[in-house]
Amino acid sequence: MNGWLAIAGLGPGDDRLVTPEVTAIIAQATDIVGYIPYVARIAPRAGLTLHPSDNRVELDRAAHALTLAAQGRRVVVASSGDPGVFAMASALFEALEAGPAHWRDLDIRVLPGITAMLAASARAGAPLGHDFCAINLSDNLKPWSLIEKRLRLAVEADFAMAFYNPRSKARPDGFARALDLLRSLCGDDRPILFARAVSTPQELLQIVPLGAARADMADMRTVVILGSSRTRLIARSRGPILYTPRSALDGPA
Amino acid sequence: MNGWLAIAGLGPGDDRLVTPEVTAIIAQATDIVGYIPYVARIAPRAGLTLHPSDNRVELDRAAHALTLAAQGRRVVVASSGDPGVFAMASALFEALEAGPAHWRDLDIRVLPGITAMLAASARAGAPLGHDFCAINLSDNLKPWSLIEKRLRLAVEADFAMAFYNPRSKARPDGFARALDLLRSLCGDDRPILFARAVSTPQELLQIVPLGAARADMADMRTVVILGSSRTRLIARSRGPILYTPRSALDGPA
């Protein structure tokens, strides 16, 4: 039996953003494991078993995938975006490290994908065109104090910032506190992008000054990008372009 | 005449990492503009004009592409990786903002791609699986003091870090200084990944403790990823897995 496991990034939603590498591995799989809406993106076919599971069971899902691969199945763990950015790859390796030694002999691959911040950035212009950071605003797995510390340091470093999981029903208040903190540090004029469900029919982009940002502009399907002090808006009749210049030198580059 | 301009990410090198969206836009183009090795990845065909240009002429290249689109051509600016991450998108918008007003009426799109750090992270495991930052180590367009400031703050925030453009012939010393600074802040045991030319026949991955990292392990085709304090190595006969757990809570999650 030659089982294997591939953790594959399906990108932000549009099938035209799925890499040929990922499409090819899905065609070879016997089993697809993943969160319900991601597994729903895979076309059923004879010989392919779909294993959709609920949110917040990442370690169980990872152990299930590893068990199937160890039984000789060809398993794809379907992840949205890129599996290595606030998605399934880390959970899989946590389960691997804690699991039976023979799991370490498995053929395991991670196949990259278009992560939400890159899809959002492309749609808006190039707000991540200079140094930036990516922060998961969920406080399920880290204390809120650490999130605030990172926001303060990221402002001091003058990074553009991409925020994943800004808001959920279980955590309605944290994002409002993050916006208040960022306003106190960056002022009201800094542009901020709310990019919801980019590349899907529900896509919605809003660029507002930080002073006008409200927590309810984000939900679980939104990635948020805050500009650095040098991020610029180009006004156009076609809609604004948000971008961060390459240079951090003062005066003409 | 209905010219347009698309800034398209070709990914790290392997054609299986080029999105179908990018492949489709190239098929519609009349002109490809870009740095020589990226334009060389596009198959010539009747009706397609290739415009390869040298490195370090990004603004001239951007203005050329905008001029062609304004003349009614269908122009693809070929970028490696993702065009919005230390690549051509910001240069294009700098040229647009500084250029004639009628350029703002052009149909301009950015098509995302697999950026080097995500390809490298996937190959090594999931070192960017928790909060992280991306820093361009070239000091062409920013003072070295700002790079050092950002490194210090990124360590204090305990971000994993991806470094683009770590070293070039024109800047042989900066990366060695960066490594010295990082060793003084993080100690010798922190794992660091050197990922060269990922997904190409020249691919080379090295994971070493920071104390054993040497500047000459990197060149212009290398992206470097430094783990956070929580990044782990899983030893395996198949080669180690480098990953950062999702949790930053102490004790059992």
Boltz contact constraints between the chains, C-beta under 6 A:
constraints:
  - contact:
      token1: [A, 16]
      token2: [B, 20]
      max_distance: 6.0
  - contact:
      token1: [A, 16]
      token2: [B, 21]
      max_distance: 6.0
  - contact:
      token1: [A, 17]
      token2: [B, 19]
      max_distance: 6.0
  - contact:
      token1: [A, 17]
      token2: [B, 21]
      max_distance: 6.0
  - contact:
      token1: [A, 19]
      token2: [B, 17]
      max_distance: 6.0
  - contact:
      token1: [A, 20]
      token2: [B, 16]
      max_distance: 6.0
  - contact:
      token1: [A, 21]
      token2: [B, 16]
      max_distance: 6.0
  - contact:
      token1: [A, 21]
      token2: [B, 17]
      max_distance: 6.0
  - contact:
      token1: [A, 82]
      token2: [B, 118]
      max_distance: 6.0
  - contact:
      token1: [A, 84]
      token2: [B, 121]
      max_distance: 6.0
  - contact:
      token1: [A, 84]
      token2: [B, 122]
      max_distance: 6.0
  - contact:
      token1: [A, 84]
      token2: [B, 126]
      max_distance: 6.0
  - contact:
      token1: [A, 84]
      token2: [B, 128]
      max_distance: 6.0
  - contact:
      token1: [A, 84]
      token2: [B, 129]
      max_distance: 6.0
  - contact:
      token1: [A, 89]
      token2: [B, 126]
      max_distance: 6.0
  - contact:
      token1: [A, 89]
      token2: [B, 129]
      max_distance: 6.0
  - contact:
      token1: [A, 90]
      token2: [B, 126]
      max_distance: 6.0
  - contact:
      token1: [A, 90]
      token2: [B, 129]
      max_distance: 6.0
  - contact:
      token1: [A, 90]
      token2: [B, 243]
      max_distance: 6.0
  - contact:
      token1: [A, 90]
      token2: [B, 245]
      max_distance: 6.0
  - contact:
      token1: [A, 90]
      token2: [B, 246]
      max_distance: 6.0
  - contact:
      token1: [A, 93]
      token2: [B, 125]
      max_distance: 6.0
  - contact:
      token1: [A, 93]
      token2: [B, 126]
      max_distance: 6.0
  - contact:
      token1: [A, 93]
      token2: [B, 241]
      max_distance: 6.0
  - contact:
      token1: [A, 93]
      token2: [B, 243]
      max_distance: 6.0
  - contact:
      token1: [A, 94]
      token2: [B, 245]
      max_distance: 6.0
  - contact:
      token1: [A, 97]
      token2: [B, 234]
      max_distance: 6.0
  - contact:
      token1: [A, 104]
      token2: [B, 236]
      max_distance: 6.0
  - contact:
      token1: [A, 110]
      token2: [B, 122]
      max_distance: 6.0
  - contact:
      token1: [A, 112]
      token2: [B, 114]
      max_distance: 6.0
  - contact:
      token1: [A, 112]
      token2: [B, 118]
      max_distance: 6.0
  - contact:
      token1: [A, 112]
      token2: [B, 119]
      max_distance: 6.0
  - contact:
      token1: [A, 112]
      token2: [B, 122]
      max_distance: 6.0
  - contact:
      token1: [A, 114]
      token2: [B, 112]
      max_distance: 6.0
  - contact:
      token1: [A, 118]
      token2: [B, 82]
      max_distance: 6.0
  - contact:
      token1: [A, 118]
      token2: [B, 112]
      max_distance: 6.0
  - contact:
      token1: [A, 119]
      token2: [B, 112]
      max_distance: 6.0
  - contact:
      token1: [A, 121]
      token2: [B, 84]
      max_distance: 6.0
  - contact:
      token1: [A, 122]
      token2: [B, 84]
      max_distance: 6.0
  - contact:
      token1: [A, 122]
      token2: [B, 110]
      max_distance: 6.0
  - contact:
      token1: [A, 122]
      token2: [B, 112]
      max_distance: 6.0
  - contact:
      token1: [A, 125]
      token2: [B, 93]
      max_distance: 6.0
  - contact:
      token1: [A, 126]
      token2: [B, 84]
      max_distance: 6.0
  - contact:
      token1: [A, 126]
      token2: [B, 89]
      max_distance: 6.0
  - contact:
      token1: [A, 126]
      token2: [B, 90]
      max_distance: 6.0
  - contact:
      token1: [A, 126]
      token2: [B, 93]
      max_distance: 6.0
  - contact:
      token1: [A, 128]
      token2: [B, 84]
      max_distance: 6.0
  - contact:
      token1: [A, 129]
      token2: [B, 84]
      max_distance: 6.0
  - contact:
      token1: [A, 129]
      token2: [B, 89]
      max_distance: 6.0
  - contact:
      token1: [A, 129]
      token2: [B, 90]
      max_distance: 6.0
  - contact:
      token1: [A, 131]
      token2: [B, 135]
      max_distance: 6.0
  - contact:
      token1: [A, 132]
      token2: [B, 134]
      max_distance: 6.0
  - contact:
      token1: [A, 133]
      token2: [B, 133]
      max_distance: 6.0
  - contact:
      token1: [A, 134]
      token2: [B, 132]
      max_distance: 6.0
  - contact:
      token1: [A, 135]
      token2: [B, 131]
      max_distance: 6.0
  - contact:
      token1: [A, 141]
      token2: [B, 246]
      max_distance: 6.0
  - contact:
      token1: [A, 141]
      token2: [B, 247]
      max_distance: 6.0
  - contact:
      token1: [A, 142]
      token2: [B, 248]
      max_distance: 6.0
  - contact:
      token1: [A, 146]
      token2: [B, 248]
      max_distance: 6.0
  - contact:
      token1: [A, 150]
      token2: [B, 157]
      max_distance: 6.0
  - contact:
      token1: [A, 153]
      token2: [B, 153]
      max_distance: 6.0
  - contact:
      token1: [A, 153]
      token2: [B, 156]
      max_distance: 6.0
  - contact:
      token1: [A, 153]
      token2: [B, 157]
      max_distance: 6.0
  - contact:
      token1: [A, 156]
      token2: [B, 153]
      max_distance: 6.0
  - contact:
      token1: [A, 157]
      token2: [B, 150]
      max_distance: 6.0
  - contact:
      token1: [A, 157]
      token2: [B, 153]
      max_distance: 6.0
  - contact:
      token1: [A, 234]
      token2: [B, 97]
      max_distance: 6.0
  - contact:
      token1: [A, 236]
      token2: [B, 104]
      max_distance: 6.0
  - contact:
      token1: [A, 241]
      token2: [B, 93]
      max_distance: 6.0
  - contact:
      token1: [A, 243]
      token2: [B, 90]
      max_distance: 6.0
  - contact:
      token1: [A, 243]
      token2: [B, 93]
      max_distance: 6.0
  - contact:
      token1: [A, 245]
      token2: [B, 90]
      max_distance: 6.0
  - contact:
      token1: [A, 245]
      token2: [B, 94]
      max_distance: 6.0
  - contact:
      token1: [A, 246]
      token2: [B, 90]
      max_distance: 6.0
  - contact:
      token1: [A, 246]
      token2: [B, 141]
      max_distance: 6.0
  - contact:
      token1: [A, 247]
      token2: [B, 141]
      max_distance: 6.0
  - contact:
      token1: [A, 248]
      token2: [B, 142]
      max_distance: 6.0
  - contact:
      token1: [A, 248]
      token2: [B, 146]
      max_distance: 6.0
